[in-house]
Amino acid sequence: MHNTKISYLISRYPAISHTFILREVLHLKSMGLELITASINKTNRNDEKLTQEEVEEKKLTYYVKADGLIGAIKSKTALVFRSPLKLFKTFFYAIKTAGPNLKMQLYHQLYLIEAIMVAEWMHKNSSNNLHVHFASEVATVGMFVKKLNDCHLSITAHGPDEFYNADKYLLGEKINSADKIFCISDFARSQLMKLSEYDQWGKFCVTRLGVNVDAFKPSTGSTNQSPNILSVGRLCPAKAQHILIEAAAILAKAGLDFTVTFVGDGPDRSSLEELCKSLSLNEIITFTGSVNHDEVKGFYDKCDIFCLPSFAEGIPIVLMEAMSKEIPCVTSRITGIPELIDSGVDGFLTAPSNAEELARALQKLIENNALRVETGKAARTKVIEKYHLENNMSYFGEKLEEAVTRKN
């Protein structure tokens, strides 16, 4: 097989909020695919906060920005001698795709510098296949790399941010540029179809994410005196943790006995803590701050209900993890989530932003242990059938290798 070494480009790797990428990379390597990783940004944690697997991956990863000005100059000089015409054409392509916005023009020139560094890194490693996670700015870098190296380009599209502002993220241009686009859900594929001509639809392939069902087995059951509601995720507007706190206030006012634990950190933390204080919920709501992926498992084992009241999602891995551990989930009826959860069967879906509806769904589970058990068992069955990591990553690996082989 000719030149099937695949370069993986990620905005930040390893990242605390994207552990599924780590799992994917490790699984593809275990399948025998030859992968090398590059990250635009350094990891956002010190080594002592990383798992051993993350530490090992960090050692193997090329960090673009960390290569600095000297690295950029070396890469550009090498490319000038190797492919001056492609560099010239890509420079004007970056100007063209930025449009008249001066700020965007600046960003595109910075992305071009990063692309030059990635292109030279790929050349040194004899790789002519680039895969990019997320169709956001990092895929703009990937699009420029393809112009510079004439490489095979594939993208995993998650959404939803890129779908809300397709022009800003140049989704149409990226669809035209990519050789293959893997979509994590039917919803994601539908959004790309909406933005493209029918003759482009053959590029889109649904490859679902998943979890290790053996690593996320059901616990022996919590020993909580009252049900604990767990929410895992970055504390930010998209995750809508304020709605869960408002729902908790409704439940507390109704006299229900329960606790809530938020695992994660982010810009909304102070606002969330202030809301808890104003609603006199400090005694039942706990904020743990950021923890690594291994530590999160302990919080799953101590909870009875999982809740993610998001405004914007792809299909959250944390929902799959909780479901795999037979924890009943309550989440928003948005984007690709209804593909994961059949409401009333293996979880409960509520309207986003509706604290009253969220409170009603949580109340059903708080008051009915048998319903929690029944829903949890159905949830694990769903994950094993459709979101089994090994099965889904094997399918993705086959499709990725197939696309690369066909191109080469």
C-alpha positions in Angstrom: 0.0 0.0 0.0 1.6 3.3 -1.1 2.0 6.1 1.4 -0.7 5.5 4.0 0.9 7.3 6.9 -1.8 9.6 8.3 -1.1 13.0 9.9 -3.6 13.9 12.5 -4.1 17.7 13.1 -5.9 18.9 16.2 -6.3 22.3 17.7 -5.2 21.1 21.1 -4.0 17.6 22.0 -4.4 16.1 24.5 -7.3 18.3 25.7 -9.4 17.7 28.8 -12.6 18.2 27.0 -11.7 16.0 24.0 -10.6 12.8 25.5 -12.5 10.9 22.7 -9.8 12.1 20.3 -7.1 10.4 22.5 -9.2 7.2 22.5 -9.6 7.4 18.7 -5.9 7.9 18.0 -4.9 5.0 20.3 -7.5 2.7 18.8 -6.5 3.5 15.2 -2.8 2.8 16.1 -3.9 -0.5 17.7 -5.5 -1.4 14.3 -2.1 -1.0 12.7 -2.7 2.4 11.0 0.4 4.5 11.0 -0.6 7.8 12.7 1.5 10.9 13.6 -0.1 13.8 15.5 0.3 17.5 15.4 -1.4 20.1 17.6 -1.7 23.8 17.0 -1.7 24.6 20.7 0.0 23.0 23.7 -2.0 20.9 26.0 -3.9 23.0 28.6 -2.6 21.0 31.6 0.7 20.3 33.4 2.1 16.8 33.1 1.0 15.9 36.6 -2.7 16.5 35.6 -2.3 14.2 32.5 -3.0 10.5 32.5 -0.1 8.3 31.6 -1.5 7.7 28.1 -1.8 11.5 27.6 1.8 12.0 28.7 3.0 9.4 26.1 0.9 11.0 23.4 2.3 14.5 24.3 5.8 13.2 23.7 4.9 12.0 20.3 3.1 15.1 19.2 4.4 18.0 17.1 3.3 21.3 18.7 3.1 24.0 16.0 3.0 27.2 18.0 5.6 25.9 20.4 8.0 25.6 17.4 8.0 29.4 17.4 9.3 32.0 15.0 12.5 30.1 14.2 10.4 27.0 13.3 8.2 29.1 11.1 11.1 30.7 9.2 12.8 27.3 8.7 9.6 25.8 7.4 8.9 28.7 5.0 12.4 28.7 3.7 12.2 24.9 3.0 8.9 25.4 1.2 10.2 28.3 -0.9 12.9 26.0 -2.3 10.6 22.9 -2.5 7.3 24.3 -3.9 7.5 28.1 -4.5 4.6 28.1 -7.0 2.3 26.3 -4.5 3.3 28.7 -1.7 2.6 31.7 -4.0 -0.8 30.3 -5.0 -1.8 29.4 -1.4 -0.8 32.9 -0.2 -3.4 34.4 -2.6 -5.9 31.7 -1.8 -5.7 32.7 1.9 -6.3 36.4 0.9 -9.2 35.4 -1.3 -11.0 33.2 1.2 -10.6 35.8 4.0 -12.7 38.3 2.0 -12.6 42.1 2.7 -12.5 41.8 6.5 -9.1 43.1 7.6 -9.2 41.1 10.9 -9.9 37.9 8.9 -7.1 38.7 6.5 -4.7 38.8 9.5 -6.0 35.5 10.9 -5.7 33.8 7.5 -2.1 34.9 7.2 -1.4 33.4 10.7 -3.3 30.2 9.7 -1.1 30.1 6.5 2.1 30.3 8.6 0.8 27.4 10.7 -0.1 25.5 7.5 3.4 26.0 6.2 4.8 24.5 9.4 2.4 21.5 9.3 3.1 21.0 5.6 6.8 20.9 6.2 6.4 18.5 9.2 4.3 16.2 7.0 7.0 16.3 4.3 9.7 15.4 6.7 7.7 12.5 8.0 6.8 11.3 4.5 3.1 11.7 5.0 0.7 12.9 2.3 -2.5 12.3 4.1 -4.0 14.8 6.5 -6.9 14.2 8.8 -8.3 17.2 10.8 -10.7 17.0 13.8 -13.4 19.7 13.8 -14.4 21.8 10.8 -13.5 25.0 12.6 -10.3 27.2 12.3 -8.0 24.1 12.5 -9.7 22.8 9.3 -8.9 26.2 7.7 -5.2 25.4 8.4 -5.8 21.9 7.0 -7.3 23.4 3.8 -4.2 25.5 3.3 -2.0 22.5 3.9 -3.7 20.7 1.1 -3.0 23.6 -1.2 0.7 23.5 -0.2 1.2 19.8 -0.3 -1.5 18.5 -2.6 -2.2 16.0 0.1 -5.3 13.9 0.8 -7.5 15.9 3.2 -10.2 14.4 5.4 -12.2 16.1 8.2 -14.3 14.9 11.1 -17.2 17.3 11.4 -18.8 17.6 14.8 -20.7 20.9 15.0 -22.7 22.6 16.1 -20.8 25.9 16.2 -19.6 25.6 12.6 -23.2 25.0 11.4 -24.5 28.1 13.1 -22.0 30.3 11.2 -21.1 28.5 8.1 -19.8 31.5 6.3 -17.4 32.4 9.1 -16.0 28.9 9.2 -15.9 28.6 5.3 -17.8 25.3 5.4 -18.7 25.5 1.8 -15.0 26.0 0.8 -14.0 23.1 3.2 -16.5 20.8 1.7 -15.1 21.5 -1.8 -11.5 21.2 -0.6 -11.9 17.9 1.4 -11.6 14.5 -0.2 -13.7 12.9 2.6 -15.7 14.3 5.5 -16.7 12.0 8.4 -19.8 13.2 10.3 -20.4 12.1 13.9 -24.2 12.0 13.4 -26.9 12.1 10.8 -27.7 15.6 12.0 -24.1 16.7 11.2 -24.3 15.2 7.8 -27.6 16.9 7.1 -26.1 20.3 7.9 -23.3 19.7 5.4 -25.8 18.5 2.8 -27.7 21.7 3.3 -24.5 23.7 2.4 -23.4 21.7 -0.6 -24.5 20.6 -4.1 -25.8 17.0 -4.5 -22.7 15.9 -6.3 -20.7 16.6 -3.1 -22.8 14.4 -0.9 -20.8 11.3 -1.7 -17.9 12.7 0.4 -20.0 12.5 3.6 -19.8 9.4 5.7 -21.5 9.0 9.2 -19.0 7.5 11.6 -20.3 7.7 15.1 -18.2 8.2 18.2 -18.4 5.8 21.1 -17.1 4.7 24.5 -15.2 1.7 25.9 -18.1 -0.3 27.4 -15.7 -2.4 29.4 -14.0 0.6 31.0 -17.5 2.1 31.7 -19.2 -0.8 33.3 -22.1 -0.3 35.8 -21.1 0.3 39.3 -22.5 -1.7 42.3 -24.8 1.2 42.9 -24.5 4.4 44.9 -24.9 4.5 48.6 -26.3 8.0 48.6 -29.0 8.8 51.2 -30.6 11.0 48.6 -30.2 10.8 44.8 -27.2 12.7 43.4 -27.5 14.4 40.0 -24.2 14.7 38.2 -23.3 17.1 35.4 -19.9 16.8 33.7 -18.7 19.5 31.3 -17.0 22.8 30.8 -18.8 25.5 32.7 -19.7 27.7 29.8 -22.9 29.2 28.2 -23.3 26.3 25.7 -23.6 23.7 28.4 -26.5 25.7 30.1 -25.7 24.7 33.7 -27.7 27.7 34.8 -30.9 25.9 33.6 -30.0 22.9 35.8 -29.6 25.2 38.8 -33.0 26.8 38.1 -34.5 23.3 37.9 -32.8 22.4 41.1 -34.5 25.4 42.8 -37.9 24.2 41.5 -37.2 20.7 42.9 -36.0 22.0 46.3 -39.0 24.3 46.6 -41.2 21.2 46.0 -39.5 19.5 49.0 -37.5 16.9 47.1 -34.4 15.5 48.7 -31.4 15.4 46.3 -27.9 16.8 45.6 -26.2 18.1 42.5 -22.5 17.8 41.6 -20.9 19.9 38.8 -17.6 18.4 37.5 -15.6 20.8 35.3 -14.5 24.4 35.2 -14.9 27.4 32.9 -15.9 31.0 32.5 -19.4 30.6 34.0 -18.3 29.2 37.3 -18.5 32.5 39.3 -22.0 33.2 37.8 -23.2 29.7 38.6 -21.9 30.0 42.2 -23.6 33.3 42.6 -26.9 31.8 41.3 -26.6 29.0 43.8 -26.1 31.5 46.6 -29.0 33.7 45.6 -31.3 30.6 45.4 -30.0 29.2 48.8 -28.8 26.0 47.1 -25.2 26.0 48.4 -25.9 23.0 50.7 -27.1 20.8 47.9 -24.9 21.9 45.0 -21.2 21.2 44.8 -18.6 22.4 42.3 -15.5 20.1 42.0 -13.5 22.1 39.4 -11.6 20.5 36.7 -10.5 16.8 37.0 -8.8 14.4 34.6 -10.7 11.7 32.7 -9.7 8.9 35.1 -11.0 10.8 38.1 -14.4 11.5 36.4 -15.2 7.7 36.6 -15.3 8.0 40.4 -18.0 10.7 40.1 -20.1 8.5 37.8 -19.9 5.7 40.4 -21.3 8.1 43.1 -24.2 9.5 41.1 -27.8 8.3 40.5 -28.8 10.6 37.6 -26.8 12.4 34.9 -28.0 15.7 33.5 -26.7 17.8 30.6 -29.1 20.7 29.8 -27.1 22.0 26.8 -28.0 24.6 24.3 -25.5 23.3 21.7 -23.8 19.9 21.3 -22.7 17.4 18.8 -23.4 14.1 20.6 -21.7 14.3 24.0 -19.3 11.5 25.0 -20.2 12.1 28.6 -23.8 11.0 27.9 -22.5 7.8 26.3 -20.2 7.2 29.3 -23.0 7.7 31.8 -25.4 5.5 29.7 -22.7 2.8 29.5 -22.6 2.8 33.3 -26.4 2.4 33.4 -27.0 5.9 34.8 -30.2 7.4 33.5 -29.7 10.7 31.6 -31.7 13.8 31.2 -30.6 16.1 28.5 -31.8 18.5 25.8 -33.7 17.6 22.6 -31.2 19.2 20.2 -28.9 18.4 17.3 -27.7 14.8 17.2 -28.8 13.9 20.8 -32.1 12.3 19.8 -30.0 9.8 17.7 -28.5 8.7 21.0 -31.5 8.8 23.3 -35.0 7.6 22.7 -36.9 9.7 25.2 -38.8 7.7 27.8 -37.0 4.5 26.9 -33.2 4.9 27.5 -33.2 8.4 28.8 -35.2 11.6 28.9 -35.1 14.6 26.5 -36.4 18.0 27.4 -36.8 21.3 25.5 -33.6 23.4 25.8 -33.9 26.4 28.1 -37.0 25.0 29.8 -36.2 24.7 33.5 -39.7 23.6 34.4 -39.7 20.7 31.9 -36.2 19.7 33.1 -37.3 19.7 36.7 -40.3 17.4 35.8 -38.1 14.9 34.1 -35.6 14.9 37.0 -38.4 14.6 39.5 -39.6 11.4 37.8 -36.2 9.8 38.3 -35.6 11.2 41.8 -38.9 9.7 43.0 -38.7 6.4 41.2 -35.7 4.2 41.8 -37.2 1.4 39.7 -37.5 3.8 36.8 -33.8 4.8 37.2 -32.8 1.1 37.1 -35.0 0.3 34.1 -33.8 3.4 32.1 -30.2 2.8 33.0 -30.2 -0.8 31.7 -31.9 0.3 28.5 -29.3 3.0 28.1 -26.3 0.6 28.3 -28.0 -1.7 25.8 -28.3 1.3 23.4 -24.6 2.2 23.8 -23.4 -1.4 23.3 -25.5 -1.7 20.1 -24.8 1.7 18.5 -22.0 3.5 20.3 -19.5 0.8 21.1 -16.1 2.4 20.8 -14.2 -0.5 19.4 -16.8 -1.3 16.8 -17.3 2.4 15.7 -13.6 3.2 15.7 -12.9 0.0 13.7 -15.5 1.1 11.1 -14.0 4.6 11.0 -10.5 3.3 10.6 -11.6 1.1 7.7 -13.3 4.0 6.0 -10.4 6.3 6.6 -7.9 3.8 5.3 -10.2 3.1 2.3 -10.3 6.8 1.5 -6.6 7.3 1.8 -5.8 4.2 -0.3 -8.2 5.3 -3.0 -6.6 8.7 -3.2 -3.0 7.4 -3.3 
